[in-house]
């Protein structure tokens, strides 16, 4: 029986110690070890486009005075105008809580 050698060439692939230590995924047809590459920068950059994740710190509706979403998209126009005025004058914080 032929035994393939691991990368270092010292322990046969069929060895129990090797299987317990490394658990290498194998190609069903050729028996070769399957190795994956690390994620590239292009993959990481495009992940959000694929899964439609917005960049952190952006507001889709454009109502937030800081640019970060604070939940003001659900306010009516009158509520929004009042909250914005109170926030700009320092009466309330972004969550609508009175500032003491």
C-alpha positions in Angstrom: 0.0 0.0 0.0 1.3 3.4 -1.0 1.2 6.2 1.6 1.3 9.9 0.7 3.6 12.2 2.7 2.4 15.3 4.5 3.9 18.7 3.7 7.0 18.1 5.9 7.3 14.6 4.5 7.9 12.9 7.8 4.5 11.4 8.8 2.4 9.3 6.3 -1.1 10.5 5.6 -2.5 7.2 6.6 -1.0 7.6 10.1 -3.5 7.8 13.0 -1.5 10.6 14.6 -1.7 12.7 11.5 -5.4 12.2 11.1 -6.1 13.2 14.7 -3.8 16.2 14.5 -4.7 17.7 11.2 -8.0 16.3 9.8 -7.3 17.3 6.3 -10.2 17.6 3.8 -9.6 15.3 0.8 -10.8 15.3 -2.8 -13.0 12.3 -3.2 -11.6 11.4 -6.7 -7.9 12.2 -6.4 -7.4 12.0 -2.7 -5.4 15.2 -2.7 -5.6 17.5 0.3 -8.0 20.5 -0.2 -6.5 23.8 0.8 -8.5 27.0 1.0 -7.1 30.5 0.4 -7.5 33.3 2.9 -10.1 36.0 2.0 -8.8 38.7 -0.3 -9.3 42.4 0.1 -11.7 42.4 -2.9 -13.8 39.7 -1.2 -14.0 41.6 2.0 -14.9 44.9 0.2 -17.5 43.2 -2.0 -19.2 41.2 0.9 -21.4 44.1 1.9 -22.5 44.6 -1.8 -23.5 40.9 -2.0 -25.4 40.8 1.2 -26.7 44.4 0.9 -25.2 45.5 4.2 -24.9 49.3 4.6 -21.7 50.9 5.8 -21.6 51.5 9.5 -22.3 55.1 10.4 -24.6 56.0 7.5 -28.2 57.1 7.5 -30.3 56.0 4.6 -33.2 58.5 5.1 -30.9 61.6 5.5 -32.8 62.9 8.6 -30.0 62.3 11.2 -28.1 65.4 12.1 -24.9 63.4 12.8 -25.0 61.2 9.7 -25.4 58.0 11.9 -28.9 56.4 11.9 -30.7 57.4 15.1 -34.2 56.1 14.2 -35.7 59.4 13.1 -36.9 57.8 9.8 -40.1 56.7 11.6 -41.1 60.2 12.7 -43.7 62.2 10.9 -42.6 65.4 9.3 -44.0 67.5 12.2 -42.4 65.2 14.8 -39.1 65.4 12.9 -39.1 69.2 12.7 -39.9 69.5 16.4 -37.2 66.9 17.4 -34.6 68.6 15.2 -35.3 72.0 16.6 -35.2 70.7 20.2 -31.9 68.9 19.4 -30.3 71.9 17.8 -31.2 74.1 20.8 -29.9 71.5 23.3 -33.2 70.7 24.9 -33.1 67.0 24.0 -30.5 64.4 23.0 -30.7 62.3 19.8 -33.0 59.8 21.5 -35.5 62.5 22.5 -34.6 62.5 26.2 -34.5 65.9 28.0 -31.0 67.2 28.6 -30.7 68.4 32.2 
